[in-house]
């Protein structure tokens, strides 16, 4: 599996945890433009 599939798997497995929001926000900022330059996951 490539890194994207691993990321998706990790997100699914950790969707109940704070890591989910952290990785989702981090990945979203990398994959797409940040919705707000000062936005923070927490």
C-alpha positions as CSV (number, residue, x, y, z in Angstrom):
1,X,0.0,0.0,0.0
2,X,1.1,3.5,-0.7
3,X,1.3,6.3,1.9
4,X,-2.2,7.6,1.0
5,X,-3.8,4.2,1.6
6,X,-1.9,4.0,4.9
7,X,-3.1,7.4,5.9
8,X,-6.8,6.5,5.1
9,X,-6.5,3.3,7.1
10,X,-4.9,5.1,10.0
11,X,-7.7,7.8,9.9
12,X,-10.4,5.1,9.9
13,X,-8.8,3.3,12.8
14,X,-8.2,6.5,14.8
15,X,-11.4,8.3,13.9
16,X,-12.4,8.3,17.6
17,X,-9.2,9.8,18.8
18,X,-7.6,13.2,18.8
19,X,-5.1,11.9,16.3
20,X,-7.9,11.7,13.8
21,X,-8.5,15.4,13.9
22,X,-4.8,16.2,13.9
23,X,-4.0,14.1,10.9
24,X,-7.1,15.0,9.1
25,X,-6.4,18.7,9.5
26,X,-2.7,18.2,8.6
27,X,-3.5,16.2,5.5
28,X,-6.3,18.6,4.5
29,X,-3.9,21.6,4.7
30,X,-1.4,19.7,2.5
31,X,-4.0,18.4,0.1
32,X,-6.0,21.6,-0.3
33,X,-5.7,25.2,0.6
34,X,-6.2,26.0,4.3
35,X,-9.7,27.4,4.9
36,X,-8.1,29.9,7.4
37,X,-4.5,30.7,7.6
38,X,-4.7,30.9,11.4
39,X,-6.9,27.8,11.8
40,X,-5.7,25.3,14.4
41,X,-6.9,21.8,14.9
42,X,-7.3,22.3,18.7
